[in-house]
Amino acid sequence: MNRTLLGATLATLALASACSEAGTDPAGDLATDEAAFLAVDSDALLAGLMAAQFAALEGDVGGFATDLAVGIAAEPIVTTFDFARTAPCRAGGQTVATGSGTRTFDRDAQSMEMEASGTRSIEDCARTRNDVTFTANGSGSFEVHRRRVAGHPDGLQTLDQVGGFVITTTDGRTEECDYALHRVYDPESGQVSLTGTVCGRTIDRTFPHDGNG
């Protein structure tokens, strides 16, 4: 996997998203707080899927550790993997993440690192806020980085995603737009920052890490 190339692609798509929204009505059909709600909830779903994938990879390192214990050199072991994971949305529908990545396991450093990228499908994904249900359909791409040392997150844990979707609401609104989000979890502060744009609205949120993603 070429992380540098994917990162450049994500940046280009994010810029294209911002430029395309610049020429539209900034008010649109969604309020800014509604766009923020959708951003945080959508991000949490994908972050949760990637946390599950990382946990599965961690569960596989036991065999490596045993083999290395009787080996001659404890060099880091790099393996590749594919994944396909699905999560239900709060009020129906689902989000599906598929892709591939690399896992680096270092017995001496007691560390494991995951670099992965893939595509995301948003399928009738519904969530409710203030008695209004928002349903999204769309797709996008993402890139994720996770690292743990001695069982604890180490360094910034990141998740970048870009794409587009159509939002419909139970009060009769429809909006077709792009999203570009950058998530950073800082283990030292215990905080998650989520920045970017959704439907032309600026997203800038900071909240405590809940252990998911």
N, C-alpha and C positions, 0 to 999 in steps of 0.2 A: 504494500500500500504506500502510495506517495502522499504523505501527510502534507508536505509543503504545497504540492499541486492542488490538493483538495482545499487547503486553507485559502489559497489564492482564488479558487473558484467560488468559495463561500463569500469572500470579500467582494468579488465582482458582482455576484448575485445580490448581495445586500445593497451595494451601491445602485444597481439597476432598480431594485425595489424602491429605494428612496427617491430616485429620479422619476420613476413612473408615477409615484404618488404625488410628486410635487405639482403636477399639472391638474390634479383633481380637486374637487371640493373638499377642504380639510374637515368639514363637519361630517359629511357622509351620513350614513344611517346609524352608525354606532357612536355612542358617547365615549369620551376618553376613558372614563372609569370602567365602562364595559369592555373596551379593548384591553385594558390592563388586566381585568378579571380573566378574559380569555387567554391572554398571554401567560399569566401565572399558572393557570390550570393546565393549559396545553403543555407548558414546559415541565410541570410536575409529572405528567404522564410519561413523557419521553425520558426524563431523568430517572424515574422509577424503573423503566425497562432496562436502562443501561446499568443501574445499580444491581438489578437481578442478574444481568449478564456477567458483570464483574464478580459477583458472589459465586456464580457457577464456575468461573475460571479459577477462583481461589480454591474452590472445593476440589479441583483436579490436581493441585500441586503436591498433594501428599505423596503420590507415586514418584514424582521427581525428587522430592526430598529424601525418600528412602533409597532411591538409586544412587543419588549423589553421596549419601552417607558411606557407601562402600566403594565409591569411585575414586579416581586419582586426582581429579581437578574439579573444583567447584566453580566452574565458569557459569555465567548467567546463561540460562536456556531461553531461547526465543522460539516461539511456536506461532503458527497462524491458525485462525479459526473463522468459521462462518456462523451466523446466527439469524434466527427468525423468532421474534417475540411479539406477543399480542397482549394488550391491556384493555379492559372494559372502561368505557367512559362513565361518568357519574350518573347520567340520566339516560343511558342507552348508547348503542353503537360501540365502536372500538377504534383504537389506533394500533397500527402494525409497523414494527421496525425490523428491517432486514439489512444485512450487510456483512462486513468482514473486518478483520483486524489482526493485530499482533499482541501477544502476551510475552512479557519478559519477566522471568522468575530468577531471582538471585538469592540463593540459600544463605550465603555469608552475610549479605546485607539485610536479610529477612524481608526482602521487598518483592512486590509484584506490581507491574505496570501494564496498563491496557491502553492501546491506541486503536481506535476503530472509527469507521465511517459507514454510512449507508443511506438508505432511503426510508421515508416514512409515509405511510398511507393513512389518511384520516377518513374514516368511513361512518357517516351518520353519527358522528361523535357529539353527544348532547350533554349539556350541563345547565343547571338552573340557578338564576340569581334574581332576587326580588320578584319572585313569581313569574319570571320570564325565562323560557327555555331557549337556549342558543344551540343550534345544530350546525356542525361544520362538516364539509366534505372537501378534500383536497389532498395535496401531496407535497413533499419537499425532500431535502437532503440534510444530513447532519454529520458532525464530527465530534468525537468525545475523547477525553483524556482522563484516566484515573490512575492513581498510584497510592499504594499503602506500604507502610514499613512497620514491621512487628504488629501487624493487625490494625494499624491506625492510619487514617488519611495523612498523606505527606505532600506538602506543597499545594498549589492551586489546582483544583479539580474543575475542568472546563467542559462546556457543552455548547456548540454552535449549531444553529439550524436556520435554514432559509426555505421558503416555498410560498405556496399560495393556497387559498381556500375560498369557498363560498359559505357565507354565514346566513342562515335564515332564523328568524325568531318567531315565537308564538304570538307576538303582537303585530305581526304583519310586515316586518322589515326584512330586506335582503341586501347583502353587500358582498361583492366579489373583490378580493384584494390580496396583497402580499404580506408576508411577515419575514422578519430577520431578527433573530434573538441571540444574545450572547449571555450565557450563564457562567458565573464563577462562584465556586464554594471555597472559602478560605477557612481551613481547619483551625487556624490560630485564633481567629475572631469568632468562629462558629456562625458566621453570617454568609448568606447567599445574596449575590447581586444579580439582577436580571435587567439587561438594557437592550435597546434596539427599537424596532418599529413594528406595529401591527395595524394594518389598514390606514397607514399614514399617520397614526398617532404615536407619539414618542413614549417609550416605555422606560421607566427608571425606578426600579423597586429594589429595596433591600429588606431582607427578613431572616429570622433565625433558621438555621438548618434543622430539618425535622428528622434527619436520619435516612431520608429517602433520596438516593441519588447524590 
